[in-house]
Structures are given as C-alpha cells and as structure tokens.
Amino acid sequence: MRNLTRLIPVALLWLCAPSSLWAATISVTLPPLAGLVMMLDDQAEVQCLLPAGADPHHFQMQPRTVERLQQSALLIRASRDDGGWPLPPLLGNTLDLWPDIDHGWVSPDAVRKALPVIANALIRIQPEREQHIRAHLQPALQQVEQIDRAWQQVLKQATTGVIMQHPSWRRLMQEMGVPVLSTLESGHHGHEFGPHQLEQTLATLNQHPGAWLLADTGHSAAALDWLAAHSDVPARRVTLDALGACGEPWSKLMLDNIQLLDGQR
C-alpha cells in the first residue's frame, strides 16, 4: 500500500502533464515496429497506435491517440499493412519501412535492411543519443542473424509445406524455402474465400500428408479448423503470433514463435 501511495502523485502528474511532454514520442502503427525501435534504444518512448487485441483491419483511433500522434517526433509505419488506416493527413516526419511488401517484419532479410534506416531516423530526432543507438545497432543485426538461423533450423520440419488462412507468415515461409500450398485470404480485409476454394484447399491438404495448418492469433482460423476436421490425412496445426505486444523487442517476438514451432511452448 505504501508503494501504491508513492505512485499516485506520479500517475496524477502524468495524467495532468502538458501535451508537450509527448513531443519526443515515437509513434508506430503496429507493435512489431515498436519492437524494432526497442532493439536500438530500449529507453525510447514509443506508443503503438494499435491497442492490444484490436483488429488491424478494422482499426479506428481514439481522439487522444490522434493528438499524441500529431505531436510525435516520428511516425514509423508499414504502409502495405496499415494503408487502409484513417491516419491524419500532414503528419510530417514519417518513416515508411516497407511500402512495397506486406508483413516485412517477419522477414529477417527485410529487418536486417530496415534496422540501419530506423537507427538513422532515431538519431535525427534525438542526436544526443547517437552514440547509444549506434552502439546497439551491430548487436541488433547480430540478433537478426541468429534468429534467421533459428528459423531455418526449425522450419526444416516443414518440408511438406504449409496452408494458411491469412498470409501473415507467407513472406517468411517463402524466404525460408517452405512450400506455401495454399493461402485462403489475400491479407487485408478478411474472409474472401468461398466454398469452392475451401474444397480445393482440402484436396491439396489430402495430397500432402504432414502439411502444416498455420494460423495466426490476430486472425480467424475457422477455415483451418474446418480443414483439420475434414482432412483424410494428419496435419500439424500451429498458431503463431505475428503482432506481439507493444514494447516487446522484435527478437523476443520471433524467438517466442520459433519455440512454438519447435514444440517448446
């Protein structure tokens, strides 16, 4: 109780603080982008526009979030994934990491290329932290290499291929040479598959015993459930998490998913 009493004045100060205190805040559209920032500067103030558990395809920002966004020193986004969001116009300092690819953060190669770009953007808004950020860049790149090798190792089990309802992990599978046998949704607005496509995917599954049914926590897996129930052959059902939590380092998000595939969690 004594500790709680000490925290109350601090909490009140934060709630009553002028909006100028948010001037140095970095805003990101999706939690994994915050995770990339945290690998380079674990003391950075980062706000994720997408709240925990929210549907990224039907997202609406609250007025307070819009206010903080407009006062942020930097917005980091991935426009192929958040392009449909109602972001305010004229945001100023915006870094669009992957305008040409979707789900770039699941790709070690894309992250490897993005980290130096993010580092330079962070240094521009906080030049006094340049030494700290540059000191973290090389270890962060080394972590990406380690995670790349860990993905390659664990995905050796998926030689038959994977079937996905949503393409959250398609880029990684392609990068790792894992056959993507079928993807039921295009990726942006949900349930676009019909009965005919579902029947075709079931036939594909029956032709590939041992294929993985790869689900993602942020999207419905109803079609994969149906496939598992109607398949004539065994299929491994795995659920990964492509978004994670705001403030969770990207490396931890990836390692948690690798452990899920490896059956350790």
Phi and psi in degrees as a GROMACS rama.xvg file:
@    title "Ramachandran Plot"
@    xaxis  label "Phi"
@    yaxis  label "Psi"
@TYPE xy
-62.8251  -40.2018  ARG-2
-65.0673  -38.4175  ASN-3
-63.771  -40.8295  LEU-4
-61.3764  -37.7376  THR-5
-67.9719  -31.1934  ARG-6
-77.3261  -23.7839  LEU-7
-59.7839  -48.0696  ILE-8
-60.0186  -35.6079  PRO-9
-65.3875  -43.8829  VAL-10
-62.5738  -41.755  ALA-11
-64.5796  -39.1546  LEU-12
-61.189  -41.7606  LEU-13
-64.9044  -42.6263  TRP-14
-67.4474  -32.3306  LEU-15
-95.2275  -0.537925  CYS-16
-66.385  146.197  ALA-17
-64.6598  151.939  PRO-18
-63.3301  -17.6351  SER-19
-62.2615  -21.6383  SER-20
-63.8966  -19.4616  LEU-21
-91.0539  5.21472  TRP-22
-61.4824  -30.8003  ALA-23
-94.8922  4.29546  ALA-24
-68.5204  143.022  THR-25
-99.9407  129.004  ILE-26
-105.086  142.07  SER-27
-130.499  150.419  VAL-28
-78.1259  -35.9097  THR-29
-127.424  144.748  LEU-30
-53.1778  -40.7463  PRO-31
-60.939  -25.9352  PRO-32
-70.2398  -35.566  LEU-33
-63.7716  -37.3922  ALA-34
-62.4316  -33.7162  GLY-35
-69.195  -40.6959  LEU-36
-60.9195  -43.2633  VAL-37
-64.7396  -26.2828  MET-38
-68.1668  -26.8966  MET-39
-97.8676  -29.6973  LEU-40
-150.494  95.9369  ASP-41
-74.8387  -1.75141  ASP-42
-104.9  3.25843  GLN-43
-68.1784  145.297  ALA-44
-88.8443  110.802  GLU-45
-124.975  131.58  VAL-46
-114.919  136.123  GLN-47
-95.1927  126.6  CYS-48
-69.3097  -33.1726  LEU-49
-84.2409  114.738  LEU-50
-69.3135  161.727  PRO-51
-59.5973  131.125  ALA-52
82.1558  -3.56343  GLY-53
-78.0985  152.015  ALA-54
-81.7156  116.142  ASP-55
-66.3503  -15.3746  PRO-56
-89.0308  -14.8372  HIS-57
-133.279  52.3906  HIS-58
-95.7005  134.524  PHE-59
-128.189  127.644  GLN-60
-81.3163  143.852  MET-61
-79.2247  153.693  GLN-62
-54.505  -39.7371  PRO-63
-64.7562  -36.4227  ARG-64
-67.031  -40.3275  THR-65
-61.6333  -41.5712  VAL-66
-61.8993  -45.7046  GLU-67
-66.0671  -37.8195  ARG-68
-60.7076  -45.8051  LEU-69
-66.0159  -22.4269  GLN-70
-97.5661  -0.320401  GLN-71
-71.6086  149.399  SER-72
-76.7428  -22.4495  ALA-73
-155.263  135.737  LEU-74
-111.56  126.827  LEU-75
-110.399  127.416  ILE-76
-138.556  171.445  ARG-77
-131.43  93.3099  ALA-78
-65.7826  -23.6212  SER-79
-69.603  -18.5647  ARG-80
-106.355  -29.0361  ASP-81
-113.402  15.2626  ASP-82
-61.5966  -24.458  GLY-83
-88.9761  0.873177  GLY-84
-73.6386  147.569  TRP-85
-82.3885  62.9743  PRO-86
-72.2631  141.455  LEU-87
-62.0688  147.19  PRO-88
-73.9506  164.528  PRO-89
57.112  51.705  LEU-90
-79.5678  -13.942  LEU-91
84.2941  -112.075  GLY-92
-79.6092  96.4158  ASN-93
-125.175  132.892  THR-94
-112.125  113.386  LEU-95
-99.0016  107.352  ASP-96
-71.1641  -44.0847  LEU-97
-135.448  75.6741  TRP-98
-70.1378  -16.3559  PRO-99
-107.44  -9.2377  ASP-100
-135.218  152.716  ILE-101
-97.2078  155.473  ASP-102
50.2697  44.2604  HIS-103
-62.2133  -28.3037  GLY-104
-70.2572  -14.7688  TRP-105
-82.3515  -8.39289  VAL-106
-98.5042  115.279  SER-107
-55.8311  -36.835  PRO-108
-65.5858  -43.2669  ASP-109
-66.3971  -38.8494  ALA-110
-67.4449  -40.2617  VAL-111
-56.9155  -40.9955  ARG-112
-75.9007  -28.8637  LYS-113
-80.2434  -31.7072  ALA-114
-57.9365  -45.4648  LEU-115
-62.8742  -33.3777  PRO-116
-67.0142  -43.5326  VAL-117
-63.4419  -42.2362  ILE-118
-58.1994  -45.2327  ALA-119
-64.1869  -37.5609  ASN-120
-66.7239  -39.4362  ALA-121
-66.3764  -38.6258  LEU-122
-66.0412  -36.6971  ILE-123
-62.8368  -36.4452  ARG-124
-88.3856  -19.455  ILE-125
-139.08  71.3071  GLN-126
-60.6078  -24.4528  PRO-127
-67.4423  -14.6632  GLU-128
-104.643  14.5648  ARG-129
-58.3308  -46.5668  GLU-130
-60.9829  -41.967  GLN-131
-63.1178  -45.3535  HIS-132
-67.201  -45.1431  ILE-133
-66.0728  -31.4805  ARG-134
-67.3641  -25.5764  ALA-135
-91.2024  -13.7675  HIS-136
-66.1722  -49.5473  LEU-137
-64.2174  -45.3331  GLN-138
-59.4111  -35.2224  PRO-139
-64.9852  -41.8639  ALA-140
-64.8305  -35.8955  LEU-141
-65.561  -37.7867  GLN-142
-62.3736  -40.1532  GLN-143
-60.9425  -41.9745  VAL-144
-62.1796  -42.9054  GLU-145
-63.3186  -41.6121  GLN-146
-69.0738  -37.1524  ILE-147
-56.6384  -47.6756  ASP-148
-66.1866  -36.6481  ARG-149
-66.1019  -40.391  ALA-150
-61.0846  -46.4432  TRP-151
-58.5819  -40.17  GLN-152
-66.139  -49.5641  GLN-153
-71.8604  -29.5049  VAL-154
-82.3393  -1.103  LEU-155
-62.3808  -21.1283  LYS-156
-73.9532  -15.4647  GLN-157
-102.116  38.3065  ALA-158
-65.3814  -27.5368  THR-159
-69.5189  -34.1454  THR-160
123.599  174.703  GLY-161
-129.429  151.626  VAL-162
-121.208  129.207  ILE-163
-123.039  143.633  MET-164
-79.3654  -43.5695  GLN-165
-119.735  142.012  HIS-166
-84.2743  32.7902  PRO-167
-54.7476  -39.5244  SER-168
-107.521  10.8653  TRP-169
-61.2948  -41.7513  ARG-170
-60.6347  -42.2214  ARG-171
-64.4273  -44.8302  LEU-172
-60.2988  -42.8103  MET-173
-65.0757  -40.2795  GLN-174
-64.4262  -34.3279  GLU-175
-90.1424  1.60232  MET-176
77.4545  20.0121  GLY-177
-87.0705  126.595  VAL-178
-63.2883  127.282  PRO-179
-96.2319  102.435  VAL-180
-74.5275  -33.6975  LEU-181
-164.577  143.99  SER-182
-131.787  118.205  THR-183
-79.4904  -31.5482  LEU-184
-112.629  151.798  GLU-185
-75.1024  -28.0456  SER-186
125.546  -16.9839  GLY-187
-110.279  -40.9086  HIS-188
-132.093  25.2637  HIS-189
94.9385  -140.804  GLY-190
-75.2513  86.0362  HIS-191
-101.709  -5.37841  GLU-192
-84.4277  150.264  PHE-193
-115.596  -179.754  GLY-194
-57.1022  -37.5987  PRO-195
-64.799  -45.0605  HIS-196
-65.1404  -36.2756  GLN-197
-64.7766  -42.1624  LEU-198
-65.2095  -39.202  GLU-199
-63.1548  -39.8714  GLN-200
-67.8707  -36.4036  THR-201
-62.8648  -41.0633  LEU-202
-63.1693  -39.9526  ALA-203
-62.1842  -43.6865  THR-204
-62.3071  -43.4369  LEU-205
-64.592  -24.9333  ASN-206
-84.8017  -8.24908  GLN-207
-131.253  73.1217  HIS-208
-57.4489  136.502  PRO-209
91.6731  -0.862243  GLY-210
-64.3161  153.39  ALA-211
-94.6346  138.285  TRP-212
-97.2695  107.336  LEU-213
-103.003  110.909  LEU-214
-104.117  167.086  ALA-215
-131.672  137.813  ASP-216
-61.4803  -25.2922  THR-217
-84.9477  1.11192  GLY-218
-139.321  156.677  HIS-219
-62.0273  146.16  SER-220
-122.872  27.4353  ALA-221
-59.633  -39.1082  ALA-222
-67.4769  -37.8161  ALA-223
-67.6512  -37.34  LEU-224
-60.4209  -43.119  ASP-225
-64.4506  -43.2911  TRP-226
-62.0834  -43.8512  LEU-227
-62.0911  -36.8549  ALA-228
-74.5054  -25.866  ALA-229
-109.144  -1.77208  HIS-230
-72.8067  146.553  SER-231
-88.7939  -7.68602  ASP-232
-126.066  155.95  VAL-233
-69.3553  144.195  PRO-234
-140.402  136.113  ALA-235
-82.385  125.914  ARG-236
-102.322  121.117  ARG-237
-131.096  136.025  VAL-238
-116.101  120.699  THR-239
-107.62  173.804  LEU-240
-128.332  106.491  ASP-241
-84.199  -14.5244  ALA-242
-104.442  -40.6684  LEU-243
67.9537  -156.678  GLY-244
-117.727  150.553  ALA-245
-64.268  132.064  CYS-246
89.8266  -6.71942  GLY-247
-82.1139  123.19  GLU-248
-55.0835  143.55  PRO-249
-56.1873  -38.2615  TRP-250
-61.3491  -39.8549  SER-251
-66.875  -42.2492  LYS-252
-56.9494  -46.6583  LEU-253
-66.7793  -43.7758  MET-254
-64.1974  -37.2605  LEU-255
-61.252  -41.4243  ASP-256
-70.1722  -36.6924  ASN-257
-62.2124  -41.3542  ILE-258
-66.207  -34.6972  GLN-259
-62.1624  -44.3847  LEU-260
-66.9861  -30.8295  LEU-261
-83.8284  0.865631  ASP-262
75.549  20.2645  GLY-263
-95.1207  -7.20578  GLN-264
